[in-house]
Amino acid sequence: MEKIPQDFGTEKTEEILRVESAIKESLPIDELVRIFGKETYLIGGAVRDVILNKNPSDLDLMSRMPVDAIRKNLEDAGFIEMEWEEDGKFMEGKYSFKKGTNVFNLTIDEREVQVASIGEKEVSELISTADINLSCCAFDLNSLKIIDPDFMLEIMDKELRFIDLELAKNDPMKIVNALKQISRLPDLKVSSETMEIINQSMPMVIDFFIKNPHRRHKLRPLFGNINSGQVLSLFENFDIGDILDDIDMKKSKLNVSDVYFSKTVEELAPDIKDKLSVFVASQFGKRFDSKKLFNEKVNSVAYELDDSGEIVSCCLMGGERLYATSSVNSEKIVSLVSDLCKHNYNVWSTISITSTHLINLCPKAGLHIVEDPALIERVLISNYPGYKDKLIIKTKRGHSVFSKEESNDTPQVLVMS
């Protein structure tokens, strides 16, 4: 059993126990151990996501089980082998294997899973050679404990740094992995040294993807996130050719549990779209602005139907941002927004400071009010460059609120999951 460092203190120790408990509850550990063996470790992003109170999605595993044993267990479990593809395809009920790296790709419980057969290599040594410190974390599926919990301090404090500065300067994928975290975590602390390496390495990154078009899918996770605007600005300083042409700058729709529906506007059946229009208008009453209904900003809808097929709650969204919410009661909208927060990395919105009821519901729905002016500025300018040099932030009714110069709009609060 891994020992928790004495200098962590009670608060940090409780945090480690929280993370361990959350991982146990969110993963099909029995199934993973049955296929990949007791000496299997969850590493990197999924552990980091739980530490940061995010829902883990893709799973990276290390197993001491030999390749042939893993292959047999997969096939005994009903998986069929398919050819490895560099664009990283994952298909339900199938697996692929990349020779040389001893890595399997598959899907379990609708999650993409990568498993590396590592033999006798020490896990603590392997995770300490990760690209960035935010990936230096692992969970033992046998002991159900975090390995090397010291790294949790940096992750909890959201401090980004490269593990090996010289290697980062010569490896475009290490830069991409850092950019992914910057795009998803607007409150990430990035030192001037780390940022300088990223800036100096951008020509290398761009050149790599120009010469390797089959790897451009690796750029997709950088965009459509709450802070992707900052990442995009780094690319815009150079001639990037067509490397971003097939990449969506906004998420087409968000994930939800099977209690709800999530559709792009184009996917909506005409009768559902009509029901949504009538429902939203009826809930907003005189305050309803029809220009905000399915306008150019809104690209998807999440909604719930009752047993008779009627709308009981809905959220109109543009990417990760909630533009309008409606429901038959407060409980219904809290449940829907909570579901969106649970199943997606970021959900955010802005709310008029006069909408006291909505603001009070935010904590119950998994959204917190952003009070840090620097963070408010970063998120808004990243998503709306027009706010640059025109953003006004001040305190009102006990909260940090923002408005735009020469605008008559009511001051807003920024809320994030």
N, C-alpha and C positions, 0 to 999 in steps of 0.2 A: 504494500500500500504506500502511495506517495505521501510524504509528510508535507504539511502546510507550513511554510516558513514562519518562524516565531514573530518576525517583525511585521507580519501582515496586520496584526491587530484583529479585534473582534469584528469590526465592520467588513474588512477584506475577507476574513474567514467565512463570514456569512454569505458574502458574494460568491465565493468559490462553491459553497454548498448549494446556493441558488442555481448556479450554472450547471453543476452536476445533476441536480434534480430535473432541471428543464430539459437537458439533453436526454436523460432517461425517459422522460415523458413524451418527447417528440420523435424519437427514432424507433424503428422496428428492430430493437437490439437482438432479440432472440433469433429472428430470421437472418440478420447479418452474421451473427456468430455461427449459426448452423451452416451457412454457405462458406464463410471465409475463416472460420476457426476462432478459438478463444483469444489467441494472440493477434487481435485486430484492433486498429487504432483509428479513430476519427481525427482528422487533422485539418488545420487551416481555416478556411472560410466559414464552415458551418459552426465550428466552436467559437470563432470570433463573433459571428452573428448573434449567438445566444448570449455571449458576454455583453454585447451592446444592446440586448433586449430586442433583437430582431428575430424574425422567424427563419430558421435555417432552410435553405432550398437545396442546392446541389451538395452532394456528399463526396468528400475525398477520403479514401481509406487506405491504410497500409496494413498488409497481412503478412504474417510469417509463413503461411501455408504455401507449399510449392505450387507452381503454375498448373501442373497437371491435376493436382488435387482440387484446386479452385475450379478448373474447367469441368471436372467430373461432377462436383457438387452443383454447379450451375445447370448442367444438363440433367442431373437427377431432379432438380427443382423445376424442370420444364423449359429452361432457356435454350434457345437455338442460336448457334454461332452464325454471324454474318461477317462480311468482309469489312476490315477496318477502313474508315474514311477519314481523311485529314480534316474535313469540315466539322468533325465531332458529332455525327448523327447518333442519337440515342433512340431506340425503338422498344416499345413495350414487348416483353417476352423474348427479346433477343439480346445477344451480347457480342461485342467485338473485342479482339485482342491485338495489341501492337507488340510485335516482336522487338527485342532490343531494349525496350523499356519495361517489359513485363507488366503492362497496364491493361486492365479490362475496362470496357465501357458498357454500362447497362442502365436499366431503369427499374427502380423498386419503389412501390407506393407513389408512382408518378413523379419521383425525384430522379434526376440524373446522378448516377453513381460512377465514380472512377476508383478502381482498386489497383494498387501496385503491390506486387509480391516482392518483399524486401529481404527475404532470407533472415540472416542473423544480425543485420545492421541495427545499431542502437537507435531507437525512435527519437530520443532526446537529441542525439547528434544530427539526425536527419531534419528535424524541425528547426534546429538552430541554423541550418544552411538555407532557409527559405529566402525568397526574394526580398520580402519586407518583414519588419518586426510584427506587423499585424497578422501575419500568417504563422507565427511561431507559437502555435498552441496545439495541444493534442489531448484526446480523451480516450482512456483505456476501456474498451468494451467489456473486458473481463472484470477488472476491479471497480469499474464505474467511477473512476477518479480522473481528475485533470492531471496531466503530466507537466512537470516544470511550471507550476502556477506563477512563478515570478514574472513571466511574460504578461500575465494578466494585468499587472499594474500599468504597463504602457498601453495596452489595448483599452482598458477602462478609462485611461486619461486621453485616449484618442490622439496619441503621438505617433506620427508616421516617420519612419527612417528606413534606409536601405541597410540590410545586414552587411553587405560587402560593397563599399562605394565604388571600387575599381571594376568589379564585375558588373555593377549596374550601368556604368558608363559604356559598356561594350555589349550589352544584351538588351535588345529592344523590348523583349517580353517582360523583363523586370520593370522597365519604365511603364509599360502598359498596365501591369498589375498595380503599380502605385497610382496611376491615373484612374483606375477603376474605383479605388477607395476615395479619392478626391471627389469623383463625380457623385458618389453615394452619400458622403458624409461632409456636409458643408461646414460643420464645426470641427473638422479635423485640424490638428495642429501640425503644420508642415514647417520645419526649420528652413532658414534661408539657404543652408548648405544643401538640403535635400531638393529644394525648389530650384536651385542653381543647376544641379545635376540634371533634373528633368528638362529645364529650358535648353541646356546645352545638348541634350540627347535627342531633341525633337527631330532634327534633320535625319539622324540615324533611324529613328522609328518610322518616319515617313518613307524614307528610301527602302526600308525593309518591306513595307506593305505595297509599295509600287512594284517591287521586283517579285513579290510573292502574293499574287492576287488570291490564291487558294487559302491564304491564312487571314484574309480580311474579316472573317467572321469573329475573330478575336477582338475586333474593335467594337462590336455591337454592344457589349456590356458597358461601354464608356458613355453611351448616350441614352437619352430618354429618362435620365435620373435628375434628381432635384438640383444637383450642382453641375450638370453636364455643360452648362454654358461656360464655366471657367475652363473646362477641359477643351472645349471647342475653340476658345480664344487662343489656346496654345498652338493649335493646328493652323489657325488663320494667319499666323505670322509668316507662313511659308507656302510655297507652291505645292499643294498636296495632290494635284492631278485629280483622278477620279476615285480615290481610295474610300471616300465616304459616300459615294453616290447611291449605293444600295443599302444604306444604313438609316433606319428610322430615327429621327431626332425627338420623337415623342412616342411613349408606349401606346400601342393601339388599344389596349384595354388592360384592366387590372385583374388579378386573380381573386376568386371568391370560393367559399365552401359550397357544397351541393345544396345548401339551403337557399342560395341566391342565384341569380343569372347575371352574367357579365357579357355584354355585347358591344361591338363597335356600332356606330350609328348606321353604317351600311348593312350590318347584319340584322338589324331590327325588322321584324315582320311589321307590315303596315298597320295591322290592328293594334299591336303592342305600342308602336310609336304614337298612334292616336290616343291610346289610353294614357300613356305617359304625359302627353301634352295636356290633356284634360286634367289629369291628376295634379300635375305641378301647378297649373293655373289656379285650380280650386284651393290648393293649400296656401298659396301666396296671397290670394285675394287681390285687394287693390294695389298691393306692393309689387304685384307681378309685372315684370318687364319681359314682354314676349321676345325682345331682341336677344335675350340671354338663353332662349330655348333652342337647342340644336343649332347654335350659330357656329361660325368658323373656329371658335375656340374649343367647342365641345366635340370630342371624337368617340366617346363611349358612354355607356350607361350601366350601372349596377342596380338591380332592382329585385324586389320580392313580390311574389304573387300569393294570394290566399287560395283556399281550396276551390273557390269559384272562378279563379283566374283573374281576379281584380288586383290592381296595384295597391300595395299597402306601404311600400317605402321605396325610395329611389335616390340615386346620386348621379348627377350629370357631371362628367369629368373630361378634362383635357390632359391626357397623359396621367401623371400622378396627382394632379391638382383637382380637388373638389370645387366645382363652380356653383352648384346648387343642390340642396338636399330637401326632400319632402317626405312626409310620412303621416300616417293616421294618428300617431302619438309619439311622444318623446322616446319611449322604450324601443319602438321599432327602428327609429333612425340611429339610436345609440348602438343597437345590435348590428345594423348594416355597416356602419362606419367602423365599429370594432372588428368586424370580420375583414374588412378591407385592410385595416392596419395590421391584422394578424397574418394575412396571407401575402403581403407585399412589403418590399423593403422600406419604401417611403410613401406616405400619404400626407398631403399638406393642403392648406387652404388659407384664405384671408377672410376675416369676419369684421363687420362694422362694430366699432366699440359700443354702439348703442344697442346692439343685439345681445343684451345681457343673458337671455335664456340660452341662446346657442353657445355663448362663451362658457357658461356654467356647465353645459353638457359635455364639453370637450374632454375633460379628464376621464369621465365615464366611458367615452368612446375611444380612448387610447391616444388622444391628441393633447399636446401640451402647448401652452402659449410661449412663444419665443420672446424673451425679455432683453436679450443681448443685442444692442443696436448694431454692432459689427456683423453679427450673424444675420440679422434682418436685412442689412444692406447687401451682404454676400448673396443670399438666396434671391432677393428681388432682382438685383442687377444681373445675376446669372441667367434668370429666366426672362427678364425684360430689360434689355440694355438701355431702353429709353429712360429708365429711372436714374441713370448715371448723371451725377451733378444736379439732379432735380429732386432727390429724395429728402423728405423732411421727417425726422424721427424725434418724438418727444414723449413725455409721460402724461397720461391722461387716465383718470379713474383707476390709478394704481398699476397701469400696464404701459409697456412701451408700444406706442402706436405710430403708424407711418402714413404719410400722404405725399402727393406729388405737387411740386410747385405749379401754381396757376390752375389747380384742379379744385372743383367745388365738391368733390366726393367726400363723404364722411371718413374721418380717420379710421384705419383698420388695424387689427392685430393679426400677426402671423401665427398660425398654428401648424405643428408638425407631429408626425407619429414618432 
